[in-house]
Amino acid sequence: MTSTNARTVANVVLASAGVAAAYVIVTTPPLRRLAIQVVRFWLGASVPVYLASQVREAWVESGRPA
């Protein structure tokens, strides 16, 4: 098996595992609620922190005085 074929097989296996996991999460109410809470936390906490750090970094790189 060549490297390209191995990568293709690995990608197909990972994609099918992801689809199966998504199906289980969507069809199981407790897991669905947990997934929604995790997404809310991620959107409410990490995204604003990331955006703030990017704005701060851009401000520093622009050379403007603080």
PDBQT receptor file of N, H, CA, C and O in Angstrom, charges set to zero:
ATOM      1  N   MET A   1       0.849  -1.174   0.000  1.00  0.00    +0.000 N 
ATOM      2  CA  MET A   1       0.000   0.000   0.000  1.00  0.00    +0.000 C 
ATOM      3  C   MET A   1       0.896   1.239   0.000  1.00  0.00    +0.000 C 
ATOM      4  O   MET A   1       1.838   1.344   0.786  1.00  0.00    +0.000 OA
ATOM      5  N   THR A   2       0.590   2.149  -0.876  1.00  0.00    +0.000 N 
ATOM      6  H   THR A   2      -0.175   2.064  -1.515  1.00  0.00    +0.000 HD
ATOM      7  CA  THR A   2       1.387   3.367  -0.956  1.00  0.00    +0.000 C 
ATOM      8  C   THR A   2       0.963   4.351   0.131  1.00  0.00    +0.000 C 
ATOM      9  O   THR A   2      -0.071   4.182   0.777  1.00  0.00    +0.000 OA
ATOM     10  N   SER A   3       1.769   5.363   0.312  1.00  0.00    +0.000 N 
ATOM     11  H   SER A   3       2.609   5.500  -0.213  1.00  0.00    +0.000 HD
ATOM     12  CA  SER A   3       1.478   6.380   1.318  1.00  0.00    +0.000 C 
ATOM     13  C   SER A   3       0.176   7.115   1.000  1.00  0.00    +0.000 C 
ATOM     14  O   SER A   3      -0.601   7.434   1.899  1.00  0.00    +0.000 OA
ATOM     15  N   THR A   4      -0.051   7.378  -0.280  1.00  0.00    +0.000 N 
ATOM     16  H   THR A   4       0.581   7.119  -1.010  1.00  0.00    +0.000 HD
ATOM     17  CA  THR A   4      -1.275   8.079  -0.683  1.00  0.00    +0.000 C 
ATOM     18  C   THR A   4      -2.504   7.239  -0.368  1.00  0.00    +0.000 C 
ATOM     19  O   THR A   4      -3.500   7.757   0.138  1.00  0.00    +0.000 OA
ATOM     20  N   ASN A   5      -2.437   5.947  -0.666  1.00  0.00    +0.000 N 
ATOM     21  H   ASN A   5      -1.628   5.527  -1.077  1.00  0.00    +0.000 HD
ATOM     22  CA  ASN A   5      -3.565   5.071  -0.370  1.00  0.00    +0.000 C 
ATOM     23  C   ASN A   5      -3.801   4.960   1.134  1.00  0.00    +0.000 C 
ATOM     24  O   ASN A   5      -4.946   4.945   1.585  1.00  0.00    +0.000 OA
ATOM     25  N   ALA A   6      -2.733   4.884   1.899  1.00  0.00    +0.000 N 
ATOM     26  H   ALA A   6      -1.803   4.897   1.532  1.00  0.00    +0.000 HD
ATOM     27  CA  ALA A   6      -2.868   4.794   3.350  1.00  0.00    +0.000 C 
ATOM     28  C   ALA A   6      -3.528   6.043   3.907  1.00  0.00    +0.000 C 
ATOM     29  O   ALA A   6      -4.385   5.953   4.786  1.00  0.00    +0.000 OA
ATOM     30  N   ARG A   7      -3.141   7.197   3.410  1.00  0.00    +0.000 N 
ATOM     31  H   ARG A   7      -2.444   7.270   2.696  1.00  0.00    +0.000 HD
ATOM     32  CA  ARG A   7      -3.753   8.446   3.865  1.00  0.00    +0.000 C 
ATOM     33  C   ARG A   7      -5.234   8.502   3.498  1.00  0.00    +0.000 C 
ATOM     34  O   ARG A   7      -6.061   8.953   4.290  1.00  0.00    +0.000 OA
ATOM     35  N   THR A   8      -5.557   8.047   2.307  1.00  0.00    +0.000 N 
ATOM     36  H   THR A   8      -4.885   7.681   1.664  1.00  0.00    +0.000 HD
ATOM     37  CA  THR A   8      -6.952   8.043   1.875  1.00  0.00    +0.000 C 
ATOM     38  C   THR A   8      -7.788   7.124   2.758  1.00  0.00    +0.000 C 
ATOM     39  O   THR A   8      -8.884   7.493   3.179  1.00  0.00    +0.000 OA
ATOM     40  N   VAL A   9      -7.279   5.937   3.038  1.00  0.00    +0.000 N 
ATOM     41  H   VAL A   9      -6.388   5.637   2.697  1.00  0.00    +0.000 HD
ATOM     42  CA  VAL A   9      -7.997   5.005   3.912  1.00  0.00    +0.000 C 
ATOM     43  C   VAL A   9      -8.159   5.597   5.303  1.00  0.00    +0.000 C 
ATOM     44  O   VAL A   9      -9.237   5.508   5.892  1.00  0.00    +0.000 OA
ATOM     45  N   ALA A  10      -7.114   6.192   5.828  1.00  0.00    +0.000 N 
ATOM     46  H   ALA A  10      -6.239   6.265   5.350  1.00  0.00    +0.000 HD
ATOM     47  CA  ALA A  10      -7.196   6.805   7.159  1.00  0.00    +0.000 C 
ATOM     48  C   ALA A  10      -8.223   7.937   7.178  1.00  0.00    +0.000 C 
ATOM     49  O   ALA A  10      -8.976   8.066   8.143  1.00  0.00    +0.000 OA
ATOM     50  N   ASN A  11      -8.263   8.743   6.142  1.00  0.00    +0.000 N 
ATOM     51  H   ASN A  11      -7.651   8.638   5.358  1.00  0.00    +0.000 HD
ATOM     52  CA  ASN A  11      -9.233   9.838   6.073  1.00  0.00    +0.000 C 
ATOM     53  C   ASN A  11     -10.659   9.308   6.021  1.00  0.00    +0.000 C 
ATOM     54  O   ASN A  11     -11.552   9.859   6.664  1.00  0.00    +0.000 OA
ATOM     55  N   VAL A  12     -10.875   8.249   5.263  1.00  0.00    +0.000 N 
ATOM     56  H   VAL A  12     -10.149   7.801   4.740  1.00  0.00    +0.000 HD
ATOM     57  CA  VAL A  12     -12.209   7.659   5.174  1.00  0.00    +0.000 C 
ATOM     58  C   VAL A  12     -12.636   7.079   6.518  1.00  0.00    +0.000 C 
ATOM     59  O   VAL A  12     -13.786   7.246   6.926  1.00  0.00    +0.000 OA
ATOM     60  N   VAL A  13     -11.729   6.405   7.204  1.00  0.00    +0.000 N 
ATOM     61  H   VAL A  13     -10.795   6.270   6.872  1.00  0.00    +0.000 HD
ATOM     62  CA  VAL A  13     -12.048   5.833   8.516  1.00  0.00    +0.000 C 
ATOM     63  C   VAL A  13     -12.368   6.932   9.517  1.00  0.00    +0.000 C 
ATOM     64  O   VAL A  13     -13.337   6.822  10.268  1.00  0.00    +0.000 OA
ATOM     65  N   LEU A  14     -11.566   7.990   9.537  1.00  0.00    +0.000 N 
ATOM     66  H   LEU A  14     -10.778   8.079   8.927  1.00  0.00    +0.000 HD
ATOM     67  CA  LEU A  14     -11.825   9.095  10.470  1.00  0.00    +0.000 C 
ATOM     68  C   LEU A  14     -13.142   9.805  10.152  1.00  0.00    +0.000 C 
ATOM     69  O   LEU A  14     -13.893  10.163  11.059  1.00  0.00    +0.000 OA
ATOM     70  N   ALA A  15     -13.415  10.005   8.873  1.00  0.00    +0.000 N 
ATOM     71  H   ALA A  15     -12.805   9.714   8.136  1.00  0.00    +0.000 HD
ATOM     72  CA  ALA A  15     -14.662  10.667   8.496  1.00  0.00    +0.000 C 
ATOM     73  C   ALA A  15     -15.869   9.823   8.890  1.00  0.00    +0.000 C 
ATOM     74  O   ALA A  15     -16.855  10.356   9.398  1.00  0.00    +0.000 OA
ATOM     75  N   SER A  16     -15.802   8.524   8.665  1.00  0.00    +0.000 N 
ATOM     76  H   SER A  16     -15.000   8.091   8.252  1.00  0.00    +0.000 HD
ATOM     77  CA  SER A  16     -16.939   7.675   9.028  1.00  0.00    +0.000 C 
ATOM     78  C   SER A  16     -17.109   7.605  10.541  1.00  0.00    +0.000 C 
ATOM     79  O   SER A  16     -18.240   7.551  11.025  1.00  0.00    +0.000 OA
ATOM     80  N   ALA A  17     -16.024   7.605  11.295  1.00  0.00    +0.000 N 
ATOM     81  H   ALA A  17     -15.105   7.649  10.903  1.00  0.00    +0.000 HD
ATOM     82  CA  ALA A  17     -16.123   7.626  12.756  1.00  0.00    +0.000 C 
ATOM     83  C   ALA A  17     -16.749   8.946  13.228  1.00  0.00    +0.000 C 
ATOM     84  O   ALA A  17     -17.555   8.954  14.159  1.00  0.00    +0.000 OA
ATOM     85  N   GLY A  18     -16.385  10.038  12.595  1.00  0.00    +0.000 N 
ATOM     86  H   GLY A  18     -15.731  10.032  11.839  1.00  0.00    +0.000 HD
ATOM     87  CA  GLY A  18     -16.973  11.334  12.948  1.00  0.00    +0.000 C 
ATOM     88  C   GLY A  18     -18.456  11.391  12.654  1.00  0.00    +0.000 C 
ATOM     89  O   GLY A  18     -19.233  11.923  13.447  1.00  0.00    +0.000 OA
ATOM     90  N   VAL A  19     -18.852  10.844  11.512  1.00  0.00    +0.000 N 
ATOM     91  H   VAL A  19     -18.221  10.412  10.868  1.00  0.00    +0.000 HD
ATOM     92  CA  VAL A  19     -20.273  10.816  11.160  1.00  0.00    +0.000 C 
ATOM     93  C   VAL A  19     -21.040   9.935  12.144  1.00  0.00    +0.000 C 
ATOM     94  O   VAL A  19     -22.138  10.296  12.569  1.00  0.00    +0.000 OA
ATOM     95  N   ALA A  20     -20.478   8.791  12.507  1.00  0.00    +0.000 N 
ATOM     96  H   ALA A  20     -19.587   8.497  12.162  1.00  0.00    +0.000 HD
ATOM     97  CA  ALA A  20     -21.135   7.906  13.461  1.00  0.00    +0.000 C 
ATOM     98  C   ALA A  20     -21.270   8.574  14.825  1.00  0.00    +0.000 C 
ATOM     99  O   ALA A  20     -22.315   8.464  15.467  1.00  0.00    +0.000 OA
ATOM    100  N   ALA A  21     -20.226   9.262  15.271  1.00  0.00    +0.000 N 
ATOM    101  H   ALA A  21     -19.377   9.351  14.750  1.00  0.00    +0.000 HD
ATOM    102  CA  ALA A  21     -20.284   9.961  16.558  1.00  0.00    +0.000 C 
ATOM    103  C   ALA A  21     -21.334  11.076  16.516  1.00  0.00    +0.000 C 
ATOM    104  O   ALA A  21     -22.090  11.252  17.471  1.00  0.00    +0.000 OA
ATOM    105  N   ALA A  22     -21.381  11.817  15.429  1.00  0.00    +0.000 N 
ATOM    106  H   ALA A  22     -20.767  11.675  14.653  1.00  0.00    +0.000 HD
ATOM    107  CA  ALA A  22     -22.373  12.881  15.296  1.00  0.00    +0.000 C 
ATOM    108  C   ALA A  22     -23.784  12.310  15.322  1.00  0.00    +0.000 C 
ATOM    109  O   ALA A  22     -24.679  12.898  15.930  1.00  0.00    +0.000 OA
ATOM    110  N   TYR A  23     -23.991  11.176  14.671  1.00  0.00    +0.000 N 
ATOM    111  H   TYR A  23     -23.264  10.699  14.177  1.00  0.00    +0.000 HD
ATOM    112  CA  TYR A  23     -25.308  10.538  14.668  1.00  0.00    +0.000 C 
ATOM    113  C   TYR A  23     -25.720  10.141  16.084  1.00  0.00    +0.000 C 
ATOM    114  O   TYR A  23     -26.859  10.370  16.490  1.00  0.00    +0.000 OA
ATOM    115  N   VAL A  24     -24.798   9.549  16.829  1.00  0.00    +0.000 N 
ATOM    116  H   VAL A  24     -23.872   9.363  16.499  1.00  0.00    +0.000 HD
ATOM    117  CA  VAL A  24     -25.109   9.133  18.204  1.00  0.00    +0.000 C 
ATOM    118  C   VAL A  24     -25.422  10.346  19.066  1.00  0.00    +0.000 C 
ATOM    119  O   VAL A  24     -26.352  10.309  19.871  1.00  0.00    +0.000 OA
ATOM    120  N   ILE A  25     -24.661  11.415  18.907  1.00  0.00    +0.000 N 
ATOM    121  H   ILE A  25     -23.906  11.445  18.253  1.00  0.00    +0.000 HD
ATOM    122  CA  ILE A  25     -24.882  12.623  19.709  1.00  0.00    +0.000 C 
ATOM    123  C   ILE A  25     -26.227  13.260  19.373  1.00  0.00    +0.000 C 
ATOM    124  O   ILE A  25     -26.953  13.688  20.270  1.00  0.00    +0.000 OA
ATOM    125  N   VAL A  26     -26.558  13.322  18.095  1.00  0.00    +0.000 N 
ATOM    126  H   VAL A  26     -25.968  12.974  17.367  1.00  0.00    +0.000 HD
ATOM    127  CA  VAL A  26     -27.803  13.968  17.679  1.00  0.00    +0.000 C 
ATOM    128  C   VAL A  26     -29.017  13.146  18.103  1.00  0.00    +0.000 C 
ATOM    129  O   VAL A  26     -30.057  13.719  18.430  1.00  0.00    +0.000 OA
ATOM    130  N   THR A  27     -28.912  11.826  18.107  1.00  0.00    +0.000 N 
ATOM    131  H   THR A  27     -28.067  11.361  17.842  1.00  0.00    +0.000 HD
ATOM    132  CA  THR A  27     -30.073  10.988  18.417  1.00  0.00    +0.000 C 
ATOM    133  C   THR A  27     -30.205  10.648  19.898  1.00  0.00    +0.000 C 
ATOM    134  O   THR A  27     -31.201  10.038  20.287  1.00  0.00    +0.000 OA
ATOM    135  N   THR A  28     -29.248  11.016  20.733  1.00  0.00    +0.000 N 
ATOM    136  H   THR A  28     -28.439  11.512  20.417  1.00  0.00    +0.000 HD
ATOM    137  CA  THR A  28     -29.315  10.747  22.172  1.00  0.00    +0.000 C 
ATOM    138  C   THR A  28     -29.506  12.074  22.915  1.00  0.00    +0.000 C 
ATOM    139  O   THR A  28     -28.578  12.880  22.983  1.00  0.00    +0.000 OA
ATOM    140  N   PRO A  29     -30.707  12.311  23.475  1.00  0.00    +0.000 N 
ATOM    141  CA  PRO A  29     -30.993  13.616  24.096  1.00  0.00    +0.000 C 
ATOM    142  C   PRO A  29     -29.987  14.079  25.152  1.00  0.00    +0.000 C 
ATOM    143  O   PRO A  29     -29.607  15.249  25.116  1.00  0.00    +0.000 OA
ATOM    144  N   PRO A  30     -29.528  13.240  26.095  1.00  0.00    +0.000 N 
ATOM    145  CA  PRO A  30     -28.555  13.761  27.070  1.00  0.00    +0.000 C 
ATOM    146  C   PRO A  30     -27.243  14.194  26.415  1.00  0.00    +0.000 C 
ATOM    147  O   PRO A  30     -26.657  15.203  26.805  1.00  0.00    +0.000 OA
ATOM    148  N   LEU A  31     -26.788  13.437  25.428  1.00  0.00    +0.000 N 
ATOM    149  H   LEU A  31     -27.265  12.617  25.112  1.00  0.00    +0.000 HD
ATOM    150  CA  LEU A  31     -25.555  13.819  24.728  1.00  0.00    +0.000 C 
ATOM    151  C   LEU A  31     -25.767  15.080  23.898  1.00  0.00    +0.000 C 
ATOM    152  O   LEU A  31     -24.867  15.911  23.775  1.00  0.00    +0.000 OA
ATOM    153  N   ARG A  32     -26.966  15.215  23.330  1.00  0.00    +0.000 N 
ATOM    154  H   ARG A  32     -27.697  14.540  23.430  1.00  0.00    +0.000 HD
ATOM    155  CA  ARG A  32     -27.269  16.409  22.548  1.00  0.00    +0.000 C 
ATOM    156  C   ARG A  32     -27.253  17.643  23.437  1.00  0.00    +0.000 C 
ATOM    157  O   ARG A  32     -26.714  18.681  23.054  1.00  0.00    +0.000 OA
ATOM    158  N   ARG A  33     -27.852  17.531  24.643  1.00  0.00    +0.000 N 
ATOM    159  H   ARG A  33     -28.290  16.688  24.955  1.00  0.00    +0.000 HD
ATOM    160  CA  ARG A  33     -27.839  18.670  25.572  1.00  0.00    +0.000 C 
ATOM    161  C   ARG A  33     -26.420  19.017  25.997  1.00  0.00    +0.000 C 
ATOM    162  O   ARG A  33     -26.061  20.191  26.087  1.00  0.00    +0.000 OA
ATOM    163  N   LEU A  34     -25.615  17.991  26.257  1.00  0.00    +0.000 N 
ATOM    164  H   LEU A  34     -25.907  17.037  26.184  1.00  0.00    +0.000 HD
ATOM    165  CA  LEU A  34     -24.222  18.231  26.624  1.00  0.00    +0.000 C 
ATOM    166  C   LEU A  34     -23.466  18.917  25.495  1.00  0.00    +0.000 C 
ATOM    167  O   LEU A  34     -22.699  19.850  25.735  1.00  0.00    +0.000 OA
ATOM    168  N   ALA A  35     -23.678  18.463  24.272  1.00  0.00    +0.000 N 
ATOM    169  H   ALA A  35     -24.301  17.705  24.077  1.00  0.00    +0.000 HD
ATOM    170  CA  ALA A  35     -23.009  19.069  23.118  1.00  0.00    +0.000 C 
ATOM    171  C   ALA A  35     -23.417  20.530  22.951  1.00  0.00    +0.000 C 
ATOM    172  O   ALA A  35     -22.588  21.377  22.623  1.00  0.00    +0.000 OA
ATOM    173  N   ILE A  36     -24.687  20.818  23.177  1.00  0.00    +0.000 N 
ATOM    174  H   ILE A  36     -25.361  20.129  23.444  1.00  0.00    +0.000 HD
ATOM    175  CA  ILE A  36     -25.151  22.212  23.065  1.00  0.00    +0.000 C 
ATOM    176  C   ILE A  36     -24.502  23.076  24.137  1.00  0.00    +0.000 C 
ATOM    177  O   ILE A  36     -24.104  24.208  23.862  1.00  0.00    +0.000 OA
ATOM    178  N   GLN A  37     -24.390  22.554  25.358  1.00  0.00    +0.000 N 
ATOM    179  H   GLN A  37     -24.714  21.635  25.581  1.00  0.00    +0.000 HD
ATOM    180  CA  GLN A  37     -23.738  23.317  26.429  1.00  0.00    +0.000 C 
ATOM    181  C   GLN A  37     -22.268  23.565  26.121  1.00  0.00    +0.000 C 
ATOM    182  O   GLN A  37     -21.751  24.650  26.385  1.00  0.00    +0.000 OA
ATOM    183  N   VAL A  38     -21.597  22.569  25.566  1.00  0.00    +0.000 N 
ATOM    184  H   VAL A  38     -22.017  21.688  25.350  1.00  0.00    +0.000 HD
ATOM    185  CA  VAL A  38     -20.181  22.724  25.222  1.00  0.00    +0.000 C 
ATOM    186  C   VAL A  38     -20.015  23.781  24.139  1.00  0.00    +0.000 C 
ATOM    187  O   VAL A  38     -19.114  24.616  24.220  1.00  0.00    +0.000 OA
ATOM    188  N   VAL A  39     -20.873  23.753  23.130  1.00  0.00    +0.000 N 
ATOM    189  H   VAL A  39     -21.605  23.075  23.064  1.00  0.00    +0.000 HD
ATOM    190  CA  VAL A  39     -20.783  24.746  22.054  1.00  0.00    +0.000 C 
ATOM    191  C   VAL A  39     -21.070  26.139  22.596  1.00  0.00    +0.000 C 
ATOM    192  O   VAL A  39     -20.403  27.101  22.215  1.00  0.00    +0.000 OA
ATOM    193  N   ARG A  40     -22.055  26.256  23.481  1.00  0.00    +0.000 N 
ATOM    194  H   ARG A  40     -22.596  25.475  23.791  1.00  0.00    +0.000 HD
ATOM    195  CA  ARG A  40     -22.342  27.566  24.083  1.00  0.00    +0.000 C 
ATOM    196  C   ARG A  40     -21.151  28.090  24.868  1.00  0.00    +0.000 C 
ATOM    197  O   ARG A  40     -20.803  29.267  24.774  1.00  0.00    +0.000 OA
ATOM    198  N   PHE A  41     -20.526  27.203  25.647  1.00  0.00    +0.000 N 
ATOM    199  H   PHE A  41     -20.809  26.247  25.723  1.00  0.00    +0.000 HD
ATOM    200  CA  PHE A  41     -19.346  27.619  26.409  1.00  0.00    +0.000 C 
ATOM    201  C   PHE A  41     -18.228  28.047  25.473  1.00  0.00    +0.000 C 
ATOM    202  O   PHE A  41     -17.579  29.066  25.708  1.00  0.00    +0.000 OA
ATOM    203  N   TRP A  42     -17.997  27.277  24.411  1.00  0.00    +0.000 N 
ATOM    204  H   TRP A  42     -18.525  26.449  24.220  1.00  0.00    +0.000 HD
ATOM    205  CA  TRP A  42     -16.922  27.596  23.480  1.00  0.00    +0.000 C 
ATOM    206  C   TRP A  42     -17.175  28.939  22.817  1.00  0.00    +0.000 C 
ATOM    207  O   TRP A  42     -16.270  29.768  22.717  1.00  0.00    +0.000 OA
ATOM    208  N   LEU A  43     -18.415  29.157  22.361  1.00  0.00    +0.000 N 
ATOM    209  H   LEU A  43     -19.150  28.483  22.442  1.00  0.00    +0.000 HD
ATOM    210  CA  LEU A  43     -18.723  30.426  21.706  1.00  0.00    +0.000 C 
ATOM    211  C   LEU A  43     -18.719  31.582  22.694  1.00  0.00    +0.000 C 
ATOM    212  O   LEU A  43     -18.372  32.705  22.329  1.00  0.00    +0.000 OA
ATOM    213  N   GLY A  44     -19.098  31.324  23.932  1.00  0.00    +0.000 N 
ATOM    214  H   GLY A  44     -19.380  30.412  24.229  1.00  0.00    +0.000 HD
ATOM    215  CA  GLY A  44     -19.191  32.395  24.916  1.00  0.00    +0.000 C 
ATOM    216  C   GLY A  44     -17.889  32.730  25.598  1.00  0.00    +0.000 C 
ATOM    217  O   GLY A  44     -17.759  33.815  26.166  1.00  0.00    +0.000 OA
ATOM    218  N   ALA A  45     -16.914  31.830  25.561  1.00  0.00    +0.000 N 
ATOM    219  H   ALA A  45     -17.020  30.949  25.099  1.00  0.00    +0.000 HD
ATOM    220  CA  ALA A  45     -15.676  32.067  26.306  1.00  0.00    +0.000 C 
ATOM    221  C   ALA A  45     -14.460  32.145  25.399  1.00  0.00    +0.000 C 
ATOM    222  O   ALA A  45     -13.760  33.158  25.393  1.00  0.00    +0.000 OA
ATOM    223  N   SER A  46     -14.203  31.116  24.651  1.00  0.00    +0.000 N 
ATOM    224  H   SER A  46     -14.772  30.293  24.656  1.00  0.00    +0.000 HD
ATOM    225  CA  SER A  46     -12.931  31.067  23.929  1.00  0.00    +0.000 C 
ATOM    226  C   SER A  46     -12.901  31.957  22.696  1.00  0.00    +0.000 C 
ATOM    227  O   SER A  46     -11.855  32.529  22.389  1.00  0.00    +0.000 OA
ATOM    228  N   VAL A  47     -13.997  32.091  21.989  1.00  0.00    +0.000 N 
ATOM    229  H   VAL A  47     -14.846  31.626  22.238  1.00  0.00    +0.000 HD
ATOM    230  CA  VAL A  47     -13.996  32.922  20.785  1.00  0.00    +0.000 C 
ATOM    231  C   VAL A  47     -13.753  34.393  21.127  1.00  0.00    +0.000 C 
ATOM    232  O   VAL A  47     -12.909  35.018  20.485  1.00  0.00    +0.000 OA
ATOM    233  N   PRO A  48     -14.456  34.981  22.113  1.00  0.00    +0.000 N 
ATOM    234  CA  PRO A  48     -14.153  36.376  22.457  1.00  0.00    +0.000 C 
ATOM    235  C   PRO A  48     -12.723  36.579  22.951  1.00  0.00    +0.000 C 
ATOM    236  O   PRO A  48     -12.103  37.596  22.638  1.00  0.00    +0.000 OA
ATOM    237  N   VAL A  49     -12.196  35.636  23.709  1.00  0.00    +0.000 N 
ATOM    238  H   VAL A  49     -12.699  34.810  23.963  1.00  0.00    +0.000 HD
ATOM    239  CA  VAL A  49     -10.810  35.750  24.180  1.00  0.00    +0.000 C 
ATOM    240  C   VAL A  49      -9.857  35.735  22.993  1.00  0.00    +0.000 C 
ATOM    241  O   VAL A  49      -8.917  36.529  22.944  1.00  0.00    +0.000 OA
ATOM    242  N   TYR A  50     -10.090  34.842  22.036  1.00  0.00    +0.000 N 
ATOM    243  H   TYR A  50     -10.853  34.197  22.075  1.00  0.00    +0.000 HD
ATOM    244  CA  TYR A  50      -9.251  34.770  20.840  1.00  0.00    +0.000 C 
ATOM    245  C   TYR A  50      -9.328  36.079  20.052  1.00  0.00    +0.000 C 
ATOM    246  O   TYR A  50      -8.303  36.607  19.620  1.00  0.00    +0.000 OA
ATOM    247  N   LEU A  51     -10.536  36.600  19.867  1.00  0.00    +0.000 N 
ATOM    248  H   LEU A  51     -11.369  36.172  20.218  1.00  0.00    +0.000 HD
ATOM    249  CA  LEU A  51     -10.688  37.846  19.120  1.00  0.00    +0.000 C 
ATOM    250  C   LEU A  51     -10.001  39.010  19.838  1.00  0.00    +0.000 C 
ATOM    251  O   LEU A  51      -9.370  39.849  19.194  1.00  0.00    +0.000 OA
ATOM    252  N   ALA A  52     -10.117  39.064  21.143  1.00  0.00    +0.000 N 
ATOM    253  H   ALA A  52     -10.629  38.383  21.666  1.00  0.00    +0.000 HD
ATOM    254  CA  ALA A  52      -9.462  40.132  21.901  1.00  0.00    +0.000 C 
ATOM    255  C   ALA A  52      -7.946  40.042  21.770  1.00  0.00    +0.000 C 
ATOM    256  O   ALA A  52      -7.274  41.064  21.631  1.00  0.00    +0.000 OA
ATOM    257  N   SER A  53      -7.408  38.837  21.812  1.00  0.00    +0.000 N 
ATOM    258  H   SER A  53      -7.954  38.007  21.924  1.00  0.00    +0.000 HD
ATOM    259  CA  SER A  53      -5.954  38.701  21.671  1.00  0.00    +0.000 C 
ATOM    260  C   SER A  53      -5.497  39.083  20.270  1.00  0.00    +0.000 C 
ATOM    261  O   SER A  53      -4.418  39.652  20.106  1.00  0.00    +0.000 OA
ATOM    262  N   GLN A  54      -6.300  38.779  19.267  1.00  0.00    +0.000 N 
ATOM    263  H   GLN A  54      -7.177  38.317  19.400  1.00  0.00    +0.000 HD
ATOM    264  CA  GLN A  54      -5.942  39.165  17.910  1.00  0.00    +0.000 C 
ATOM    265  C   GLN A  54      -5.985  40.682  17.732  1.00  0.00    +0.000 C 
ATOM    266  O   GLN A  54      -5.124  41.257  17.066  1.00  0.00    +0.000 OA
ATOM    267  N   VAL A  55      -6.977  41.317  18.320  1.00  0.00    +0.000 N 
ATOM    268  H   VAL A  55      -7.676  40.849  18.861  1.00  0.00    +0.000 HD
ATOM    269  CA  VAL A  55      -7.067  42.785  18.248  1.00  0.00    +0.000 C 
ATOM    270  C   VAL A  55      -5.871  43.415  18.951  1.00  0.00    +0.000 C 
ATOM    271  O   VAL A  55      -5.273  44.361  18.439  1.00  0.00    +0.000 OA
ATOM    272  N   ARG A  56      -5.520  42.886  20.132  1.00  0.00    +0.000 N 
ATOM    273  H   ARG A  56      -6.006  42.117  20.547  1.00  0.00    +0.000 HD
ATOM    274  CA  ARG A  56      -4.365  43.421  20.871  1.00  0.00    +0.000 C 
ATOM    275  C   ARG A  56      -3.083  43.246  20.069  1.00  0.00    +0.000 C 
ATOM    276  O   ARG A  56      -2.264  44.163  19.996  1.00  0.00    +0.000 OA
ATOM    277  N   GLU A  57      -2.906  42.074  19.466  1.00  0.00    +0.000 N 
ATOM    278  H   GLU A  57      -3.571  41.329  19.525  1.00  0.00    +0.000 HD
ATOM    279  CA  GLU A  57      -1.705  41.822  18.675  1.00  0.00    +0.000 C 
ATOM    280  C   GLU A  57      -1.638  42.740  17.451  1.00  0.00    +0.000 C 
ATOM    281  O   GLU A  57      -0.570  43.246  17.105  1.00  0.00    +0.000 OA
ATOM    282  N   ALA A  58      -2.779  42.949  16.803  1.00  0.00    +0.000 N 
ATOM    283  H   ALA A  58      -3.646  42.537  17.084  1.00  0.00    +0.000 HD
ATOM    284  CA  ALA A  58      -2.797  43.850  15.651  1.00  0.00    +0.000 C 
ATOM    285  C   ALA A  58      -2.480  45.276  16.077  1.00  0.00    +0.000 C 
ATOM    286  O   ALA A  58      -1.798  46.001  15.353  1.00  0.00    +0.000 OA
ATOM    287  N   TRP A  59      -2.965  45.684  17.235  1.00  0.00    +0.000 N 
ATOM    288  H   TRP A  59      -3.519  45.095  17.824  1.00  0.00    +0.000 HD
ATOM    289  CA  TRP A  59      -2.697  47.025  17.740  1.00  0.00    +0.000 C 
ATOM    290  C   TRP A  59      -1.196  47.199  17.998  1.00  0.00    +0.000 C 
ATOM    291  O   TRP A  59      -0.617  48.226  17.642  1.00  0.00    +0.000 OA
ATOM    292  N   VAL A  60      -0.576  46.201  18.614  1.00  0.00    +0.000 N 
ATOM    293  H   VAL A  60      -1.046  45.367  18.903  1.00  0.00    +0.000 HD
ATOM    294  CA  VAL A  60       0.852  46.276  18.908  1.00  0.00    +0.000 C 
ATOM    295  C   VAL A  60       1.658  46.324  17.599  1.00  0.00    +0.000 C 
ATOM    296  O   VAL A  60       2.601  47.106  17.480  1.00  0.00    +0.000 OA
ATOM    297  N   GLU A  61       1.291  45.502  16.636  1.00  0.00    +0.000 N 
ATOM    298  H   GLU A  61       0.525  44.867  16.733  1.00  0.00    +0.000 HD
ATOM    299  CA  GLU A  61       2.024  45.472  15.375  1.00  0.00    +0.000 C 
ATOM    300  C   GLU A  61       1.826  46.730  14.545  1.00  0.00    +0.000 C 
ATOM    301  O   GLU A  61       2.654  47.035  13.687  1.00  0.00    +0.000 OA
ATOM    302  N   SER A  62       0.748  47.464  14.780  1.00  0.00    +0.000 N 
ATOM    303  H   SER A  62       0.075  47.216  15.477  1.00  0.00    +0.000 HD
ATOM    304  CA  SER A  62       0.517  48.684  14.010  1.00  0.00    +0.000 C 
ATOM    305  C   SER A  62       1.466  49.797  14.419  1.00  0.00    +0.000 C 
ATOM    306  O   SER A  62       1.668  50.750  13.667  1.00  0.00    +0.000 OA
ATOM    307  N   GLY A  63       2.051  49.682  15.605  1.00  0.00    +0.000 N 
ATOM    308  H   GLY A  63       1.887  48.908  16.216  1.00  0.00    +0.000 HD
ATOM    309  CA  GLY A  63       3.025  50.674  16.048  1.00  0.00    +0.000 C 
ATOM    310  C   GLY A  63       2.414  51.901  16.683  1.00  0.00    +0.000 C 
ATOM    311  O   GLY A  63       3.129  52.865  16.959  1.00  0.00    +0.000 OA
ATOM    312  N   ARG A  64       1.142  51.899  16.919  1.00  0.00    +0.000 N 
ATOM    313  H   ARG A  64       0.561  51.116  16.694  1.00  0.00    +0.000 HD
ATOM    314  CA  ARG A  64       0.498  53.043  17.554  1.00  0.00    +0.000 C 
ATOM    315  C   ARG A  64       0.758  53.024  19.056  1.00  0.00    +0.000 C 
ATOM    316  O   ARG A  64       0.839  51.955  19.661  1.00  0.00    +0.000 OA
ATOM    317  N   PRO A  65       0.884  54.165  19.639  1.00  0.00    +0.000 N 
ATOM    318  CA  PRO A  65       1.116  54.198  21.089  1.00  0.00    +0.000 C 
ATOM    319  C   PRO A  65      -0.131  53.747  21.851  1.00  0.00    +0.000 C 
ATOM    320  O   PRO A  65      -1.260  53.979  21.419  1.00  0.00    +0.000 OA
ATOM    321  N   ALA A  66       0.093  53.113  22.966  1.00  0.00    +0.000 N 
ATOM    322  H   ALA A  66       1.010  52.924  23.317  1.00  0.00    +0.000 HD
ATOM    323  CA  ALA A  66      -1.036  52.570  23.751  1.00  0.00    +0.000 C 
ATOM    324  C   ALA A  66      -1.725  53.606  24.517  1.00  0.00    +0.000 C 
ATOM    325  O   ALA A  66      -2.690  53.312  25.223  1.00  0.00    +0.000 OA
TER     326      ALA A  66
